Each structure stands twice: as C-alpha cells, then as structure tokens.
Amino acid sequence: MPRGRSDMRRIREVLRLRDEFGASVRRIAAACRMPRTTVRDYLRRLESADLRFGDVKEWSDEELERRLFPPPPAQPRPLPDWAAVERDLGRRGVTLQLLWQEYLVCHPDGYRYTQFVQRFRDWQAARAVPRMRRDHLPGDALEVDYAGMTLMIGVGADARPAQIFVACLPYSGYIYAEATWTQRSEDWLASHVRLLEHLGGAPARLVPDNLKVGVSHASFYDPTLNPGYHDLAQHYRIAVVPTRVRQPRDKAAVENAVLQVERRVLAPIRDTVFVSLDAANAAIREHLAMLNAAPLSGDKDSCRARILAERERAHLRPLPADRFVPGTWSRYKLAPDYHVVIDGAAYSVPYTAIGKTVDVHATAALISIFLRGRRVACHPRASAGSRTTLEAHQPASHRAVARYTPEHLQAEFAAVGSAATLLFERILAAAEHREQAVRAGLGLLRLGGAHGADRLEQACQAALEANVRSWRYVQRWLTSGGPPPASSDGLGEHANLRGPSYYRN
C-alpha cells in the first residue's frame, strides 16, 4: 500500500538523526514520536539498501519508497477482464460477489474475494475520469427524477406498486418525494405542481432526465420538450435544461437524493401495509421531515431544512396566483363531421377547419382546441358517449336542421298566434312519430312565409273550427282565398253507371 508524505518525511528524519548525530534507536523514537520497533524496521531497510542521508535528501518520495519498500514478487495468478466486470456491474441484479464466484469457476486458484475487490477498485481508480466540481447557487436549480424502488399499496390481490417521484435542490440539498400511481404525463406534471407549492417558490431552471413525459426529443443543443411540460415551464417561468443522455452525473444531487430516499424513507416502511396512496404519502412526508432535519456530515449545526429556510427560499421566484392545471395534448385531422372525440365524448370545432390539423389540450375540466396556435373552440368536459355542438360551429344548413325540433317549432308558432300554436300541438299529439309532426310544422311555417303570418293564423283558425289537423287543408285555404270546396266522395262519371236521366224515362 502506498505510504503518505508524512511517512516519507519521518523516514528522512530517522536517517538524518542517525547519520548526522549518531542517535540511538531510543532517542530517534522519542524525537520522531514513533515506536522503537518502527524505527528499527526503518533503519534495517536503510542499511539493507546502503543509503545515507546525503544520498536521499534530493530524492522524491516515490523514489525513496521504491528503494525501501519494493513491491512483492508478482504471483502468477490469472486476472479477469476488469472492463467486462465493470460492464456487467451495470446490469440489474449483478454484484461483485456474483462476478467473483463466476471468476473462481473459471480460475479456482484465483484471488480471494478481498483481493478481487481491491484489485478491481485499483483498476477503476487508475482509469478514473476527472470530475468537474460544480458550484450551486441558491434558488438556481431543481433536479427531478424517479426512484428505482417502488412502494406496494393495497391489501392482498389488490396491492399494486406506486412510483416514487424525487426532487432535490442542489444548493441546500433539500429533498422532496411523493408516491404516484404511474409515471405518465398527468402524474408527472401534478407532482411538479405539488413540489413547487411545497417549496413555496420556483427555481430558475428544472433539470430532468430525458423521460418521454418531459422531453420528447433528447438533444444537448436543442431538446424538444413535451407540450404539457413546456406549458408548465411557461406557467411558472422556469427554464428546463435536461441532462445529457445517459449522463446521471449531470443531476448528481437528485441521484444522491434517490439513494437517500430509498435507504432512509422507503426501506423503513417497506413492510408497512398502506391501504391508500394518501396513507403512503403521509408516511413518506414523516420520514422526509426527519431526513431533511438530520444534521449534515460536514456541518453538525445545520441541516437541509434550515439551509432552505434561511438561505435559499428567499432566492426562489414567487409562484403565480393561479395554479397550473395539468393537461394532455393530442393532434387530430378534423373529419367532415367537424367534431373531435376525447375519451369517448365528441366536441365541435368550426366547420371551416375541416381537413385541417388541430391541437387539442384536455384537462380534467376543460377541452381547448387550437388551430395554428389560435384557440378556436373551448368546451367543458363531458361524459363519454355525449356530444357537445355549438351552433356557431355549424354551417347555415346544419343550423337550420338543428332547429327542426318540436320545441323550436312551438316557439316559432307562438310568434305567429294562438291558433297556429294550438294546431301544431294537435298535429304533434296525433302523429305516430315526432318526425311526421316536424315536417308538417315546417310546411305550415313555409306557408306563413309565403302568405304572411296573419293569413296563416286565419287558416289555422279555420282548420281548428273544421276539426282538421292537416297541412293540406291550410294550404288549400290559403291558395283559394277562403275555405276549400267540399270534395265529392263519389266515384265520378263512368260509362257503366246510371245517371239521373235514366230514372226520368
């Protein structure tokens, strides 16, 4: 094992006292504050190497150590491919213990486990990549991620795993965590909203991983954010700066926070039975409070919660007055029926957008439809199977058809007069299907348009007096200028019928 600089300094001092003063082992040990056995070992090594103080005075520590402590002769033991060992360690469930056992299967006379681990660590240290130390500013960044561990919620066969959302402020090290059912966009965005409200402010930038719910196209130079995540960032005026792909060190603070949450929050409650998500989050909050209040290893008089309260929260931006409402985005090419279907419910769009692509933003309460960035329709959420159609979205012909209902026609007849209203009600009551009554009513209104409302009212009054419920009666009354002539129910003239003259003979 390499010796430190202080060891080399003491060896030089032992050699100087021996050569320049001829000091005894006892006096050298007292002067250097070393055990006499150590002094004897150093002197024996110096004599074996035939070294004098004048020789080693200008030597480097590495040269002096090489001459006094030469490495033991190498033993011809086989070594594994350390690069392959490092790659295998990145696979889920693989440990150094397992890799060492597999190594012994191929090399029974190989190194024991302690030496195996030590040599692997030495190999890693020799190839360690320099890491740049980052200086974090208060309120500048907020790193977010999901833990690898899950938490079972429910009883028996109804139990299901919940995902653990984790966030960390790098400056104070303050940790936030909560359980959600999924990692889908709705839960992802809602977790951010609750996180910012818990902190009481917003940082300058968010640092997520390249999850699809946050980043739809990963790029170091120009990443593309998921539309919902972009909306959240715009609402809170936060810049989103994703990490590089497969570079967890870009968010080292939250990576450590995930480790702390798994060890100090999730592990202690791993056997607790939670019947609901709220119960699980209550337990998580309790253990998180203890974690954030625990003294820091580098400063026993401080903790994460205190640093946040005293030094970082003042640098967070105030939250907007209105709360961000998470929603999902989707795209549709508008069909000829000028409706989009969201979760089984249909919502109208102006018919002029038929054949064009519209963007739909759906929240729990509202459906907003955009055409080229401009909102052209907005509807309250409706239940599955229903249809919401605004009259303004329909062409004129469809608006006219939409008015072909008994209720609408009754309102039209009320404007004409009481006789017209009563006649239509009788037609509606006698019809075998309401569509028959609607058609008759439309015919009457068209007659009113041709002859005037007053004449239509008179004709309807005449029909009521004649106890007739017929559009044809009203039409004949109007065209003839009065009551229509009585029609003969006979069969008319015919060569085989005897007329009145036959009986006068």
Solvent accessible surface area in square Angstrom, and as a share of the most:
residue,aa,sasa,rsa
1,M,208,0.93
2,P,115,0.72
3,R,93,0.34
4,G,39,0.38
5,R,191,0.70
6,S,53,0.34
7,D,32,0.16
8,M,1,0.01
9,R,142,0.52
10,R,90,0.33
11,I,1,0.00
12,R,42,0.15
13,E,58,0.26
14,V,0,0.00
15,L,1,0.00
16,R,70,0.26
17,L,21,0.10
18,R,46,0.17
19,D,53,0.28
20,E,97,0.44
21,F,132,0.55
22,G,59,0.57
23,A,15,0.12
24,S,55,0.35
25,V,40,0.23
26,R,149,0.54
27,R,151,0.55
28,I,0,0.00
29,A,8,0.06
30,A,76,0.59
31,A,70,0.55
32,C,17,0.10
33,R,219,0.80
34,M,13,0.06
35,P,84,0.53
36,R,124,0.45
37,T,97,0.56
38,T,44,0.25
39,V,0,0.00
40,R,119,0.43
41,D,37,0.19
42,Y,17,0.06
43,L,20,0.10
44,R,140,0.51
45,R,84,0.31
46,L,0,0.00
47,E,112,0.50
48,S,95,0.61
49,A,26,0.20
50,D,101,0.52
51,L,6,0.03
52,R,120,0.44
53,F,30,0.12
54,G,56,0.54
55,D,73,0.38
56,V,0,0.00
57,K,112,0.47
58,E,145,0.65
59,W,64,0.23
60,S,61,0.39
61,D,43,0.22
62,E,128,0.57
63,E,53,0.24
64,L,1,0.00
65,E,33,0.15
66,R,135,0.49
67,R,95,0.35
68,L,5,0.03
69,F,26,0.11
70,P,86,0.54
71,P,106,0.67
72,P,115,0.72
73,P,123,0.77
74,A,104,0.80
75,Q,112,0.50
76,P,137,0.86
77,R,93,0.34
78,P,41,0.26
79,L,94,0.47
80,P,26,0.16
81,D,90,0.47
82,W,23,0.08
83,A,38,0.29
84,A,29,0.22
85,V,12,0.07
86,E,78,0.35
87,R,161,0.59
88,D,43,0.22
89,L,53,0.26
90,G,70,0.68
91,R,159,0.58
92,R,230,0.84
93,G,68,0.65
94,V,33,0.19
95,T,72,0.42
96,L,18,0.09
97,Q,78,0.35
98,L,73,0.36
99,L,14,0.07
100,W,35,0.12
101,Q,85,0.38
102,E,88,0.40
103,Y,12,0.05
104,L,34,0.17
105,V,120,0.69
106,C,95,0.57
107,H,64,0.29
108,P,103,0.65
109,D,101,0.52
110,G,2,0.02
111,Y,16,0.06
112,R,125,0.46
113,Y,76,0.29
114,T,102,0.59
115,Q,80,0.36
116,F,2,0.01
117,V,32,0.18
118,Q,92,0.41
119,R,91,0.33
120,F,0,0.00
121,R,115,0.42
122,D,76,0.40
123,W,45,0.16
124,Q,53,0.24
125,A,73,0.57
126,A,82,0.64
127,R,141,0.51
128,A,74,0.57
129,V,113,0.65
130,P,126,0.79
131,R,176,0.64
132,M,151,0.68
133,R,214,0.78
134,R,126,0.46
135,D,126,0.65
136,H,69,0.31
137,L,118,0.59
138,P,34,0.21
139,G,5,0.05
140,D,40,0.21
141,A,6,0.04
142,L,1,0.01
143,E,9,0.04
144,V,0,0.00
145,D,18,0.09
146,Y,19,0.07
147,A,7,0.05
148,G,63,0.61
149,M,75,0.33
150,T,58,0.34
151,L,8,0.04
152,M,103,0.46
153,I,3,0.01
154,G,19,0.19
155,V,92,0.53
156,G,63,0.61
157,A,113,0.88
158,D,119,0.61
159,A,34,0.26
160,R,109,0.40
161,P,64,0.40
162,A,0,0.00
163,Q,38,0.17
164,I,1,0.00
165,F,0,0.00
166,V,0,0.00
167,A,1,0.01
168,C,5,0.03
169,L,1,0.00
170,P,18,0.11
171,Y,70,0.27
172,S,5,0.04
173,G,18,0.18
174,Y,26,0.10
175,I,3,0.01
176,Y,23,0.09
177,A,2,0.01
178,E,12,0.06
179,A,2,0.01
180,T,3,0.02
181,W,80,0.28
182,T,24,0.14
183,Q,65,0.29
184,R,155,0.57
185,S,23,0.15
186,E,85,0.38
187,D,37,0.19
188,W,0,0.00
189,L,0,0.00
190,A,21,0.17
191,S,0,0.00
192,H,1,0.00
193,V,3,0.02
194,R,93,0.34
195,L,1,0.00
196,L,0,0.00
197,E,75,0.33
198,H,91,0.41
199,L,2,0.01
200,G,48,0.46
201,G,1,0.01
202,A,1,0.01
203,P,1,0.00
204,A,31,0.24
205,R,77,0.28
206,L,0,0.00
207,V,8,0.05
208,P,0,0.00
209,D,44,0.23
210,N,34,0.17
211,L,50,0.25
212,K,147,0.62
213,V,27,0.15
214,G,0,0.00
215,V,2,0.01
216,S,47,0.31
217,H,110,0.49
218,A,40,0.31
219,S,37,0.24
220,F,144,0.60
221,Y,197,0.75
222,D,107,0.56
223,P,41,0.26
224,T,68,0.40
225,L,34,0.17
226,N,33,0.17
227,P,67,0.42
228,G,2,0.02
229,Y,0,0.00
230,H,82,0.37
231,D,39,0.20
232,L,0,0.00
233,A,4,0.03
234,Q,116,0.51
235,H,47,0.21
236,Y,7,0.03
237,R,141,0.51
238,I,9,0.05
239,A,56,0.44
240,V,22,0.13
241,V,71,0.41
242,P,20,0.13
243,T,11,0.07
244,R,104,0.38
245,V,75,0.43
246,R,208,0.76
247,Q,70,0.31
248,P,74,0.46
249,R,135,0.49
250,D,27,0.14
251,K,2,0.01
252,A,57,0.44
253,A,25,0.19
254,V,0,0.00
255,E,62,0.28
256,N,73,0.37
257,A,1,0.01
258,V,17,0.10
259,L,68,0.34
260,Q,32,0.14
261,V,0,0.00
262,E,33,0.15
263,R,154,0.56
264,R,105,0.38
265,V,0,0.00
266,L,1,0.01
267,A,30,0.23
268,P,70,0.44
269,I,8,0.04
270,R,161,0.59
271,D,119,0.61
272,T,67,0.39
273,V,104,0.60
274,F,12,0.05
275,V,113,0.65
276,S,44,0.28
277,L,38,0.19
278,D,112,0.58
279,A,40,0.31
280,A,0,0.00
281,N,20,0.10
282,A,48,0.37
283,A,17,0.13
284,I,0,0.00
285,R,142,0.52
286,E,110,0.49
287,H,34,0.15
288,L,10,0.05
289,A,61,0.48
290,M,113,0.50
291,L,4,0.02
292,N,5,0.02
293,A,60,0.46
294,A,21,0.16
295,P,87,0.55
296,L,43,0.21
297,S,109,0.70
298,G,80,0.77
299,D,65,0.34
300,K,145,0.61
301,D,117,0.60
302,S,12,0.08
303,C,16,0.09
304,R,32,0.12
305,A,36,0.28
306,R,117,0.43
307,I,17,0.08
308,L,3,0.02
309,A,62,0.48
310,E,120,0.54
311,R,120,0.44
312,E,0,0.00
313,R,95,0.35
314,A,96,0.75
315,H,108,0.48
316,L,15,0.07
317,R,88,0.32
318,P,106,0.67
319,L,53,0.26
320,P,45,0.28
321,A,118,0.91
322,D,92,0.48
323,R,140,0.51
324,F,18,0.07
325,V,85,0.49
326,P,37,0.23
327,G,4,0.04
328,T,48,0.28
329,W,81,0.28
330,S,43,0.28
331,R,170,0.62
332,Y,73,0.28
333,K,151,0.64
334,L,4,0.02
335,A,45,0.35
336,P,111,0.70
337,D,85,0.44
338,Y,12,0.05
339,H,23,0.10
340,V,4,0.02
341,V,86,0.49
342,I,13,0.07
343,D,106,0.55
344,G,43,0.41
345,A,1,0.01
346,A,18,0.14
347,Y,0,0.00
348,S,0,0.00
349,V,0,0.00
350,P,32,0.20
351,Y,87,0.33
352,T,94,0.55
353,A,2,0.02
354,I,68,0.35
355,G,39,0.38
356,K,84,0.36
357,T,60,0.35
358,V,0,0.00
359,D,34,0.17
360,V,1,0.00
361,H,31,0.14
362,A,8,0.06
363,T,17,0.10
364,A,95,0.73
365,A,72,0.55
366,L,69,0.34
367,I,0,0.00
368,S,7,0.04
369,I,0,0.00
370,F,44,0.18
371,L,27,0.13
372,R,208,0.76
373,G,69,0.66
374,R,161,0.59
375,R,132,0.48
376,V,26,0.15
377,A,7,0.05
378,C,50,0.30
379,H,1,0.00
380,P,93,0.58
381,R,80,0.29
382,A,33,0.26
383,S,82,0.53
384,A,79,0.61
385,G,75,0.72
386,S,43,0.27
387,R,167,0.61
388,T,35,0.20
389,T,39,0.23
390,L,76,0.38
391,E,100,0.45
392,A,89,0.69
393,H,13,0.06
394,Q,20,0.09
395,P,25,0.16
396,A,68,0.53
397,S,69,0.45
398,H,81,0.36
399,R,73,0.27
400,A,27,0.21
401,V,92,0.53
402,A,56,0.43
403,R,98,0.36
404,Y,94,0.36
405,T,48,0.28
406,P,8,0.05
407,E,109,0.49
408,H,58,0.26
409,L,2,0.01
410,Q,61,0.27
411,A,67,0.52
412,E,70,0.31
413,F,0,0.00
414,A,68,0.52
415,A,91,0.70
416,V,33,0.19
417,G,19,0.19
418,S,92,0.59
419,A,5,0.04
420,A,0,0.00
421,T,29,0.17
422,L,73,0.36
423,L,0,0.00
424,F,1,0.00
425,E,75,0.33
426,R,91,0.33
427,I,16,0.08
428,L,49,0.25
429,A,89,0.69
430,A,60,0.46
431,A,30,0.24
432,E,164,0.73
433,H,112,0.50
434,R,123,0.45
435,E,81,0.36
436,Q,93,0.41
437,A,0,0.00
438,V,4,0.03
439,R,169,0.62
440,A,24,0.19
441,G,0,0.00
442,L,53,0.26
443,G,18,0.17
444,L,0,0.00
445,L,41,0.20
446,R,195,0.71
447,L,18,0.09
448,G,11,0.11
449,G,71,0.68
450,A,79,0.61
451,H,69,0.31
452,G,31,0.29
453,A,51,0.40
454,D,112,0.58
455,R,77,0.28
456,L,1,0.00
457,E,39,0.18
458,Q,92,0.41
459,A,0,0.00
460,C,0,0.00
461,Q,80,0.35
462,A,17,0.14
463,A,0,0.00
464,L,24,0.12
465,E,133,0.60
466,A,48,0.38
467,N,109,0.56
468,V,44,0.25
469,R,124,0.45
470,S,36,0.23
471,W,90,0.32
472,R,135,0.49
473,Y,43,0.16
474,V,0,0.00
475,Q,52,0.23
476,R,121,0.44
477,W,25,0.09
478,L,7,0.04
479,T,84,0.49
480,S,67,0.43
481,G,53,0.51
482,G,11,0.11
483,P,103,0.65
484,P,27,0.17
485,P,115,0.73
486,A,106,0.83
487,S,88,0.57
488,S,99,0.64
489,D,142,0.74
490,G,53,0.51
491,L,167,0.83
492,G,56,0.54
493,E,176,0.79
494,H,108,0.48
495,A,107,0.83
496,N,128,0.65
497,L,99,0.49
498,R,165,0.60
499,G,34,0.32
500,P,109,0.68
501,S,65,0.42
502,Y,114,0.43
503,Y,151,0.57
504,R,182,0.67
505,N,167,0.86
